[in-house]
């Protein structure tokens, strides 16, 4: 079966404290996280979006605070692409998170580090060097 697009198109990281989560990901990834507009018919929903690069081969996503949506380990695992994942890994603990697995080789697929954010969500950092 020939794919015409990437199968991953969107991700959401559920949070309890939006400002804390935005600050954490902004500091670790060195990017601006942009607040979303309120959505009609969805009271209590807050979204803040990761930056998007037009026509780049990647998926986009958001931090989401929503009533009754669980946060923490055991949910979706999101990997953020990096030039060298040790750089972003070095910012995790200063930003309030934890490094679960320091940068490690995954053979021909490059390297990754596994961390938790300030909300208890586990996420990965990936790079080819």
C-alpha positions as protocol buffer text, in pm:
chain_id: "A"
residue {
  index: 1
  type: UNK
  ca { x: 0 y: 0 z: 0 }
}
residue {
  index: 2
  type: UNK
  ca { x: 149 y: 332 z: -106 }
}
residue {
  index: 3
  type: UNK
  ca { x: 93 y: 622 z: 135 }
}
residue {
  index: 4
  type: UNK
  ca { x: 33 y: 970 z: -1 }
}
residue {
  index: 5
  type: UNK
  ca { x: 74 y: 1143 z: 335 }
}
residue {
  index: 6
  type: UNK
  ca { x: 206 y: 1080 z: 686 }
}
residue {
  index: 7
  type: UNK
  ca { x: -37 y: 883 z: 900 }
}
residue {
  index: 8
  type: UNK
  ca { x: 18 y: 1109 z: 1203 }
}
residue {
  index: 9
  type: UNK
  ca { x: -147 y: 1445 z: 1148 }
}
residue {
  index: 10
  type: UNK
  ca { x: -223 y: 1581 z: 1496 }
}
residue {
  index: 11
  type: UNK
  ca { x: -151 y: 1525 z: 1864 }
}
residue {
  index: 12
  type: UNK
  ca { x: -288 y: 1660 z: 2190 }
}
residue {
  index: 13
  type: UNK
  ca { x: -111 y: 1665 z: 2525 }
}
residue {
  index: 14
  type: UNK
  ca { x: -364 y: 1695 z: 2805 }
}
residue {
  index: 15
  type: UNK
  ca { x: -270 y: 1924 z: 3094 }
}
residue {
  index: 16
  type: UNK
  ca { x: -406 y: 2047 z: 3428 }
}
residue {
  index: 17
  type: UNK
  ca { x: -214 y: 2376 z: 3441 }
}
residue {
  index: 18
  type: UNK
  ca { x: -199 y: 2540 z: 3097 }
}
residue {
  index: 19
  type: UNK
  ca { x: 40 y: 2823 z: 3189 }
}
residue {
  index: 20
  type: UNK
  ca { x: 285 y: 2584 z: 3357 }
}
residue {
  index: 21
  type: UNK
  ca { x: 271 y: 2344 z: 3060 }
}
residue {
  index: 22
  type: UNK
  ca { x: 321 y: 2625 z: 2806 }
}
residue {
  index: 23
  type: UNK
  ca { x: 620 y: 2756 z: 2998 }
}
residue {
  index: 24
  type: UNK
  ca { x: 772 y: 2405 z: 3023 }
}
residue {
  index: 25
  type: UNK
  ca { x: 746 y: 2322 z: 2649 }
}
residue {
  index: 26
  type: UNK
  ca { x: 852 y: 2675 z: 2548 }
}
residue {
  index: 27
  type: UNK
  ca { x: 1165 y: 2643 z: 2761 }
}
residue {
  index: 28
  type: UNK
  ca { x: 1257 y: 2286 z: 2661 }
}
residue {
  index: 29
  type: UNK
  ca { x: 1188 y: 2316 z: 2287 }
}
residue {
  index: 30
  type: UNK
  ca { x: 1286 y: 2685 z: 2261 }
}
residue {
  index: 31
  type: UNK
  ca { x: 967 y: 2773 z: 2072 }
}
residue {
  index: 32
  type: UNK
  ca { x: 665 y: 2998 z: 2125 }
}
residue {
  index: 33
  type: UNK
  ca { x: 340 y: 2824 z: 2222 }
}
residue {
  index: 34
  type: UNK
  ca { x: 37 y: 3022 z: 2097 }
}
residue {
  index: 35
  type: UNK
  ca { x: -298 y: 3038 z: 2281 }
}
residue {
  index: 36
  type: UNK
  ca { x: -598 y: 2920 z: 2083 }
}
residue {
  index: 37
  type: UNK
  ca { x: -934 y: 3098 z: 2063 }
}
residue {
  index: 38
  type: UNK
  ca { x: -1228 y: 2971 z: 2270 }
}
residue {
  index: 39
  type: UNK
  ca { x: -1443 y: 2720 z: 2081 }
}
residue {
  index: 40
  type: UNK
  ca { x: -1818 y: 2771 z: 2069 }
}
residue {
  index: 41
  type: UNK
  ca { x: -2010 y: 2502 z: 2258 }
}
residue {
  index: 42
  type: UNK
  ca { x: -1702 y: 2379 z: 2445 }
}
residue {
  index: 43
  type: UNK
  ca { x: -1687 y: 2566 z: 2777 }
}
residue {
  index: 44
  type: UNK
  ca { x: -1379 y: 2497 z: 2984 }
}
residue {
  index: 45
  type: UNK
  ca { x: -1170 y: 2398 z: 2681 }
}
residue {
  index: 46
  type: UNK
  ca { x: -831 y: 2569 z: 2654 }
}
residue {
  index: 47
  type: UNK
  ca { x: -583 y: 2502 z: 2374 }
}
residue {
  index: 48
  type: UNK
  ca { x: -232 y: 2630 z: 2310 }
}
residue {
  index: 49
  type: UNK
  ca { x: -66 y: 2539 z: 1981 }
}
residue {
  index: 50
  type: UNK
  ca { x: 286 y: 2430 z: 1898 }
}
residue {
  index: 51
  type: UNK
  ca { x: 443 y: 2621 z: 1606 }
}
residue {
  index: 52
  type: UNK
  ca { x: 372 y: 2502 z: 1253 }
}
residue {
  index: 53
  type: UNK
  ca { x: 612 y: 2513 z: 959 }
}
residue {
  index: 54
  type: UNK
  ca { x: 417 y: 2537 z: 635 }
}
residue {
  index: 55
  type: UNK
  ca { x: 481 y: 2253 z: 387 }
}
residue {
  index: 56
  type: UNK
  ca { x: 720 y: 2073 z: 624 }
}
residue {
  index: 57
  type: UNK
  ca { x: 692 y: 1694 z: 664 }
}
residue {
  index: 58
  type: UNK
  ca { x: 564 y: 1691 z: 1020 }
}
residue {
  index: 59
  type: UNK
  ca { x: 254 y: 1673 z: 1238 }
}
residue {
  index: 60
  type: UNK
  ca { x: 122 y: 1953 z: 1452 }
}
residue {
  index: 61
  type: UNK
  ca { x: -51 y: 1953 z: 1787 }
}
residue {
  index: 62
  type: UNK
  ca { x: -158 y: 2139 z: 2096 }
}
residue {
  index: 63
  type: UNK
  ca { x: -160 y: 2143 z: 2472 }
}
residue {
  index: 64
  type: UNK
  ca { x: -521 y: 2088 z: 2580 }
}
residue {
  index: 65
  type: UNK
  ca { x: -697 y: 2152 z: 2910 }
}
residue {
  index: 66
  type: UNK
  ca { x: -1043 y: 1998 z: 2908 }
}
residue {
  index: 67
  type: UNK
  ca { x: -1277 y: 1882 z: 3181 }
}
residue {
  index: 68
  type: UNK
  ca { x: -1263 y: 1505 z: 3241 }
}
residue {
  index: 69
  type: UNK
  ca { x: -958 y: 1445 z: 3019 }
}
residue {
  index: 70
  type: UNK
  ca { x: -693 y: 1252 z: 3213 }
}
residue {
  index: 71
  type: UNK
  ca { x: -331 y: 1365 z: 3213 }
}
residue {
  index: 72
  type: UNK
  ca { x: -10 y: 1185 z: 3297 }
}
residue {
  index: 73
  type: UNK
  ca { x: 182 y: 873 z: 3205 }
}
residue {
  index: 74
  type: UNK
  ca { x: 11 y: 596 z: 3012 }
}
residue {
  index: 75
  type: UNK
  ca { x: -144 y: 817 z: 2747 }
}
residue {
  index: 76
  type: UNK
  ca { x: -14 y: 902 z: 2403 }
}
residue {
  index: 77
  type: UNK
  ca { x: 363 y: 918 z: 2356 }
}
residue {
  index: 78
  type: UNK
  ca { x: 467 y: 1219 z: 2152 }
}
residue {
  index: 79
  type: UNK
  ca { x: 818 y: 1256 z: 2006 }
}
residue {
  index: 80
  type: UNK
  ca { x: 956 y: 1599 z: 1921 }
}
residue {
  index: 81
  type: UNK
  ca { x: 1211 y: 1622 z: 1637 }
}
residue {
  index: 82
  type: UNK
  ca { x: 1542 y: 1786 z: 1731 }
}
residue {
  index: 83
  type: UNK
  ca { x: 1881 y: 1853 z: 1568 }
}
residue {
  index: 84
  type: UNK
  ca { x: 2052 y: 1685 z: 1866 }
}
residue {
  index: 85
  type: UNK
  ca { x: 1810 y: 1566 z: 2133 }
}
residue {
  index: 86
  type: UNK
  ca { x: 2071 y: 1611 z: 2408 }
}
residue {
  index: 87
  type: UNK
  ca { x: 2027 y: 1989 z: 2373 }
}
residue {
  index: 88
  type: UNK
  ca { x: 1653 y: 1982 z: 2452 }
}
residue {
  index: 89
  type: UNK
  ca { x: 1711 y: 1708 z: 2711 }
}
residue {
  index: 90
  type: UNK
  ca { x: 1952 y: 1942 z: 2894 }
}
residue {
  index: 91
  type: UNK
  ca { x: 1666 y: 2192 z: 2942 }
}
residue {
  index: 92
  type: UNK
  ca { x: 1408 y: 1948 z: 3085 }
}
residue {
  index: 93
  type: UNK
  ca { x: 1499 y: 1947 z: 3455 }
}
residue {
  index: 94
  type: UNK
  ca { x: 1562 y: 2323 z: 3466 }
}
residue {
  index: 95
  type: UNK
  ca { x: 1211 y: 2368 z: 3321 }
}
residue {
  index: 96
  type: UNK
  ca { x: 1059 y: 2150 z: 3595 }
}
residue {
  index: 97
  type: UNK
  ca { x: 1040 y: 1809 z: 3424 }
}
residue {
  index: 98
  type: UNK
  ca { x: 1237 y: 1486 z: 3462 }
}
residue {
  index: 99
  type: UNK
  ca { x: 1465 y: 1291 z: 3230 }
}
residue {
  index: 100
  type: UNK
  ca { x: 1347 y: 929 z: 3243 }
}
residue {
  index: 101
  type: UNK
  ca { x: 1597 y: 794 z: 2989 }
}
residue {
  index: 102
  type: UNK
  ca { x: 1892 y: 1004 z: 2878 }
}
residue {
  index: 103
  type: UNK
  ca { x: 1985 y: 1024 z: 2509 }
}
residue {
  index: 104
  type: UNK
  ca { x: 2036 y: 673 z: 2377 }
}
residue {
  index: 105
  type: UNK
  ca { x: 2105 y: 517 z: 2040 }
}
residue {
  index: 106
  type: UNK
  ca { x: 1819 y: 354 z: 1854 }
}
residue {
  index: 107
  type: UNK
  ca { x: 2051 y: 220 z: 1585 }
}
residue {
  index: 108
  type: UNK
  ca { x: 1990 y: 327 z: 1228 }
}
residue {
  index: 109
  type: UNK
  ca { x: 1691 y: 534 z: 1348 }
}
residue {
  index: 110
  type: UNK
  ca { x: 1909 y: 783 z: 1537 }
}
residue {
  index: 111
  type: UNK
  ca { x: 1877 y: 876 z: 1903 }
}
residue {
  index: 112
  type: UNK
  ca { x: 1606 y: 951 z: 2154 }
}
residue {
  index: 113
  type: UNK
  ca { x: 1556 y: 1066 z: 2511 }
}
residue {
  index: 114
  type: UNK
  ca { x: 1244 y: 1001 z: 2720 }
}
residue {
  index: 115
  type: UNK
  ca { x: 1122 y: 1267 z: 2965 }
}
residue {
  index: 116
  type: UNK
  ca { x: 819 y: 1373 z: 3169 }
}
residue {
  index: 117
  type: UNK
  ca { x: 673 y: 1722 z: 3167 }
}
residue {
  index: 118
  type: UNK
  ca { x: 542 y: 1930 z: 3457 }
}
residue {
  index: 119
  type: UNK
  ca { x: 199 y: 1765 z: 3420 }
}
residue {
  index: 120
  type: UNK
  ca { x: 334 y: 1408 z: 3447 }
}
residue {
  index: 121
  type: UNK
  ca { x: 302 y: 1336 z: 3072 }
}
residue {
  index: 122
  type: UNK
  ca { x: 578 y: 1125 z: 2920 }
}
residue {
  index: 123
  type: UNK
  ca { x: 725 y: 1248 z: 2589 }
}
residue {
  index: 124
  type: UNK
  ca { x: 1022 y: 1172 z: 2369 }
}
residue {
  index: 125
  type: UNK
  ca { x: 1292 y: 1375 z: 2197 }
}
residue {
  index: 126
  type: UNK
  ca { x: 1431 y: 1237 z: 1869 }
}
residue {
  index: 127
  type: UNK
  ca { x: 1731 y: 1325 z: 1654 }
}
residue {
  index: 128
  type: UNK
  ca { x: 1950 y: 1160 z: 1393 }
}
residue {
  index: 129
  type: UNK
  ca { x: 2274 y: 1272 z: 1562 }
}
